[in-house]
Amino acid sequence: MDKPVVAIMYDFDKTLCTKDMQDFSFIPSLNLKSYEFWEKANVFGEAEQMDSTLAYLYTMIEEKKRQGLPITRESLQKNGESIVLYDGVKDWFERVNLYGAAQGVQVEHYVISSGLKEIIEGSGIADKFKKIYACEFLYDENGEALWPKTAVNYTNKTQFVYRINKGVLEISNDVDLNRSMPDDSKRVPFSNMIYIGDGLSDVPCMKMMKSYGGWAIAVYQESNKSKVEELLLSDRVDFIFPADYRETSDLNNTIHNLIKKIAICDELTKENTRQLKAIEKNDVR
């Protein structure tokens, strides 16, 4: 019998790494300060009444053009090598997987981020995720970025939660995503899902977890602790923790407890189902 699946979903910027991923290497390569780039993107987006995610992706392409340089997948992956991850992140996934296996469940990790998939691919932890849902460019025959083929903003993040829930992981497969499916046939029940993010852009996914029986966790640095506390006070998350993924951290302990709870609930559900089927079989006339 297949093990029950526990899906842990992560934002990336300021959730697994210490700041926006573009700030580490890409923006400095433009000879711009971080605030200068984001101001350009925001002003352009407002002027054109444009989705803010599409606006920043367009600004990335245009600013590189000003240098006479293209954006390529390889160059973005190279940018990812400079990402600084929070303490404990590098060995977090293997530790959590081993703990889940000891509890009789299969843990899977997913990214749902408005950052760049290509940069995440260069971060050194891309292979830890079953699927990375993030913005991604379409490239021409020369390998140069043309335009986004995937754009992830804070409101459409929830579609990727549904994809994980149903096991319909390919972005181009909308037919199966929108097909009606009984709850007991969905690959990962919402009650087996944990979402970890850092702020307001994660609220739709966090509220989704709270509404459907999953779990929502907000991580913080001291500089944004008050904003995360507001999420807890307004019942948008279940827990808040410092962004510390080490084995001794409170976040680590709570993830262990949630995995244990999910495993126990799954066993109780199986026992309930077994008893019901036994009674139904005996009641057949």
C-alpha positions in Angstrom: 0.0 0.0 0.0 1.3 3.5 -0.9 2.3 5.7 2.0 0.2 8.8 2.6 1.9 11.9 1.2 2.6 15.1 3.2 3.2 18.1 0.9 5.3 21.0 2.3 5.0 24.1 0.1 7.4 27.0 0.4 7.6 30.5 -0.9 11.3 31.2 -1.6 12.3 34.8 -1.2 12.7 35.7 2.5 11.3 32.2 3.3 14.2 30.0 2.3 16.7 32.7 1.3 17.4 35.9 3.2 16.2 38.5 0.6 14.7 38.7 -2.9 16.6 36.4 -5.1 17.3 39.1 -7.7 19.0 41.2 -5.1 21.9 38.9 -4.6 23.5 39.0 -8.1 21.2 40.0 -10.9 20.4 43.6 -9.8 24.0 44.4 -8.9 24.9 43.2 -12.4 22.8 46.0 -13.8 24.8 48.6 -11.7 21.6 49.4 -9.9 20.7 49.4 -6.2 17.9 47.1 -5.2 15.5 49.9 -4.5 16.3 51.5 -7.9 15.4 48.4 -9.8 12.2 47.7 -7.9 11.2 51.4 -8.2 11.7 51.2 -12.0 9.6 48.1 -12.2 6.8 49.4 -10.0 6.6 52.8 -11.7 6.5 51.1 -15.1 3.8 48.7 -13.9 1.7 51.5 -12.5 2.0 53.6 -15.7 1.0 50.7 -17.9 -1.7 49.3 -15.4 0.3 46.1 -15.5 0.5 43.1 -13.3 3.4 43.8 -10.9 5.0 40.4 -11.6 4.9 40.9 -15.4 6.2 44.4 -14.9 9.3 43.2 -13.0 10.0 40.5 -15.5 9.8 43.0 -18.4 12.1 45.4 -16.5 14.6 42.6 -16.1 14.8 42.1 -19.9 14.8 45.8 -20.7 17.6 46.7 -18.2 19.8 43.9 -19.6 19.1 45.2 -23.1 20.4 48.6 -22.0 23.7 46.8 -21.3 23.6 45.2 -24.7 23.3 41.8 -23.0 20.6 39.2 -23.2 19.1 37.2 -20.4 19.7 33.5 -20.8 18.8 30.5 -18.7 22.4 29.9 -18.0 23.1 33.5 -16.8 20.1 33.3 -14.4 21.2 30.0 -13.1 24.6 31.5 -12.5 22.9 34.3 -10.5 21.4 31.6 -8.3 24.8 30.5 -7.1 25.1 33.6 -5.0 21.9 33.1 -3.0 22.3 33.0 0.8 20.0 30.5 2.4 18.8 30.6 6.0 20.6 28.5 8.6 19.8 24.8 8.3 18.1 25.0 4.9 20.6 22.9 3.0 20.1 19.8 5.1 16.5 20.5 6.1 14.9 18.5 3.3 16.7 15.3 3.9 16.1 15.5 7.7 12.4 16.1 7.2 12.2 13.3 4.7 13.8 10.8 7.1 11.5 11.8 9.9 8.5 11.4 7.7 9.6 8.0 6.6 10.0 7.0 10.2 6.4 8.0 10.8 5.2 6.0 7.8 4.6 9.0 5.4 6.2 10.2 2.3 7.2 13.9 2.5 7.3 16.0 -0.7 8.6 19.5 -1.1 7.3 22.2 -3.5 8.2 25.8 -4.3 5.4 28.3 -5.1 7.2 31.6 -5.7 6.9 34.8 -7.6 10.7 34.6 -8.1 12.6 33.1 -11.0 12.6 29.3 -11.5 15.9 29.7 -13.3 17.6 31.4 -10.4 16.2 28.8 -8.0 17.7 26.1 -10.3 21.1 27.6 -9.5 20.6 27.9 -5.8 22.0 24.4 -4.9 18.7 23.1 -3.5 16.5 22.8 -6.7 16.8 19.0 -6.7 15.1 18.9 -3.3 11.7 19.8 -4.7 9.3 17.6 -6.5 8.1 20.6 -8.5 9.1 24.3 -8.7 6.3 26.6 -9.5 7.8 30.0 -10.2 8.2 32.6 -12.9 10.0 31.4 -16.0 11.1 32.9 -19.3 10.4 31.7 -22.8 13.7 31.6 -24.8 14.3 32.0 -28.5 16.5 29.8 -30.8 19.6 31.7 -29.5 18.7 31.0 -25.9 17.7 34.6 -25.2 14.7 35.5 -23.0 11.7 36.7 -25.0 8.8 36.9 -22.6 7.5 35.1 -19.5 6.0 31.6 -20.2 5.0 31.4 -16.5 4.1 34.3 -14.2 3.3 33.6 -10.6 1.7 36.3 -8.5 0.3 36.3 -5.0 -3.3 35.7 -6.2 -2.7 32.9 -8.7 -0.4 31.0 -6.3 -3.5 29.1 -5.1 -3.9 27.3 -8.4 -0.6 25.5 -7.7 -1.9 24.3 -4.4 -4.9 22.8 -6.2 -2.5 21.1 -8.7 -0.6 19.5 -5.8 -3.9 18.5 -4.1 -5.1 16.7 -7.3 -1.7 15.4 -8.4 -2.0 17.4 -11.7 1.4 18.9 -11.6 2.0 20.0 -15.3 1.1 23.7 -15.8 -0.3 23.1 -19.3 -2.8 20.5 -18.0 -5.8 22.6 -17.2 -8.3 20.0 -18.3 -7.6 17.6 -15.5 -7.1 20.4 -13.0 -10.6 21.7 -13.6 -12.2 18.2 -13.7 -14.4 17.3 -10.8 -12.7 14.9 -8.5 -14.1 13.3 -5.2 -12.1 14.4 -2.2 -11.1 10.8 -1.3 -9.4 10.4 -4.7 -7.2 13.5 -4.5 -3.5 12.6 -4.2 -2.7 14.9 -1.3 -5.6 15.9 1.0 -5.6 19.5 2.1 -5.2 18.1 5.7 -1.8 16.7 4.6 -0.5 20.1 3.4 1.8 22.6 5.1 2.5 26.0 3.6 5.5 28.0 4.7 5.8 31.7 3.7 7.0 35.1 5.0 4.3 37.7 4.5 1.3 39.2 2.8 2.0 37.8 -0.6 1.5 34.4 0.9 -1.8 35.2 2.6 -4.1 33.6 -0.1 -2.3 30.2 0.2 -2.2 30.6 4.0 -5.9 31.3 4.2 -6.5 28.4 1.9 -4.7 26.1 4.3 -6.6 27.5 7.2 -10.0 27.1 5.5 -9.4 23.5 4.1 -7.8 21.8 7.1 -4.1 22.3 6.2 -1.5 24.2 8.1 0.1 27.6 7.6 3.4 28.8 9.0 5.0 32.3 8.7 8.7 32.7 9.2 10.4 36.0 9.9 13.6 38.0 10.4 13.5 40.4 13.3 13.0 43.3 10.8 9.5 41.9 9.8 8.5 40.2 13.0 5.7 42.7 13.7 4.1 42.0 10.3 4.2 38.3 10.8 2.7 38.7 14.3 -0.3 40.5 12.7 -0.8 37.4 10.5 -1.1 35.3 13.7 -3.3 37.7 15.5 -5.7 37.9 12.5 -5.9 34.1 12.3 -4.2 33.9 8.9 -1.6 31.5 10.0 -1.3 28.7 12.6 2.3 29.4 13.8 5.1 31.9 13.4 8.8 31.2 13.8 12.2 32.8 13.2 13.5 31.7 9.8 15.8 29.0 11.3 15.7 25.6 9.8 18.3 24.0 12.0 17.6 20.7 13.7 17.3 22.4 17.1 14.8 25.1 16.0 11.2 25.5 17.0 10.3 25.4 13.3 11.9 22.0 13.0 10.1 20.6 16.1 6.7 21.9 14.9 7.1 20.4 11.5 7.9 17.1 13.2 4.8 17.4 15.3 2.6 18.2 12.3 4.0 15.2 10.3 3.3 13.0 13.4 -0.2 14.3 13.7 -0.9 13.8 9.9 0.4 10.2 10.2 -1.7 9.4 13.2 -4.9 10.9 11.6 -4.2 8.9 8.5 -4.0 5.7 10.5 -7.2 6.5 12.4 -9.0 7.2 9.1 -7.9 3.9 7.7 -9.2 2.1 10.8 -12.5 3.8 10.6 -12.8 2.9 6.9 -11.9 -0.7 7.7 -14.6 -1.0 10.3 -17.2 0.5 8.1 -16.4 -1.8 5.2 -16.5 -4.8 7.6 -20.0 -3.8 8.9 -21.3 -3.2 5.4 -20.0 -6.6 4.3 -21.7 -8.4 7.2 -25.0 -6.5 6.6 -25.3 -7.7 3.0 -28.4 -9.8 2.7 
